[in-house]
Amino acid sequence: MTYTTHPTAPEFTALAVMLENVTGPLRANASADPATPTLAQDVDRLGALRAEIDRLSKQADDIRARLEAAYLDTIEGEIFRATFTQVEGSSRTDWKAVAAKLKPSAQLIRAHTKTNDGHTRMTLSAKTAKH
């Protein structure tokens, strides 16, 4: 069984156009090469790319569900092969519940608590339209 998909016109959303045509008034460095994207353009491009990745991930999930629903061990494509193998579930210990049941002291908890290095979190969100 072979599935071949080609993008159709409706799949090329305004978002895809935005990826190619993003412009912005702010420049990180006024003396920078005009061909270098501004930070504002980078933010918009990153947001558009993440939205496109989300759209593509949903498409991939839909295709995978269709393939799994065929209940075949192997499906051959022209370029790729999908092979399905049943994997047994795994078990994990809920250490938080175990600790709560044992009621450890604050001192014992502090003695076994590790602190990770900090990091920079970036939150990217769509701006509301200006009317």
N, C-alpha and C positions, 0 to 999 in steps of 0.2 A: 504494500500500500504506500503510495507516495502523495505527500501534500506539498504543493508548490504555491507560495503566496507572493504576490507582487503588490507594492503599495499602490493604492488607488488615490485619485484626486482628493476625496474627502479626508484621507488620512494626513494630508499635508495641511495641517491646521495653521491658524494665525500664529501659533506659538513657534512653529517651524520657520515661518517667514521672519519672525522676530529674531530668531537665532542668527540669521544672516544680516539683518538690517538694524541691529541695536545701535543707537547713538545716545550720547549723554553729554551734558554741558560741563561736567566736572572732569578735571584732569589731575591725576595724582602728582604730576610734575609738569609744570607749564613749559619747561624746555624739552620735554620728552619728544621723541619722534612721533609725528602725527599719525603714523600707522600703528603705533602702540595703543592698545585699548585703554580707555580710562577705567578707573576703579568702578565708576557707576556702570559702565558697559560690562565689566567683568561680573558685577553683582547680577545684572539682568541676564547675562548669558548663563551664569551658574543656575539661576532660578529656572530659566527656560530648559536647560539641560536636565535638571532634576525632574521637571514636569514631564519631559519627553521620556526619561528613563522610567518614570512611574507608568506612563501610558504603555510603553513597550513591555514592562513587567506584567501588566494586566493581560496584554495580548499573549505573552508567553504562558501565563497561568491558564488562560482559556484553551490554548492549543494543547498543553500538557493534559488538562482534564479530558479533552476529546480523545487524545491518544490512550490515556489510561482506561477510559470507558470502553475501548475496543477489546480489552482483556486479552491482548496478545503478548507473548513473551518478547518478540522482536518485531519492529516495523522498519523496513528498509526505505530510505529516501534515496535521491540521486547522489547526495553528498554526505548525508549523515545517516546514522543508524541509531534507533532508540531501542534500548534493552531494558526490560522491567524485571526486577528481582524483589521478592518479598523479603523485608528485613524485620527481624523480631524486635519487639519493643525493648526499651532499656529501663532500668530502675535507678532511681536517685534517692539518696537520703535527704530528708528535709531537716537539715541540721538546726535550723532556726526553731523548729517545733521541738526537737530533742532538747535543745538548750532551754527552751521555755519550760519544758516538763521538769528538768533538773533544777531549775531556779538558781543559776550560778550567781555568785556575788559580783558586784561591780568591779572589784579588784581583779577577779579571775577573767572577766570579760576584757578589761583594759590590758591585761597581760598577754592576751591572745588576739589583740586587735592590730591589724596592719593598716597603715595609712599609705595610700598611693600618691605619686607625684601629681600635682595639679596639671591641668591642660586648658587650652583655649576652646571654648564652645562657641560655635557660630550658629545663630538662628536665622534662617532665611525664610521670609514670608512675603506674600504678594501684597503690594500696596493697593489701597482702595482707589477706584477711579475718581478723578477730579471732574466735577461737573460745573 
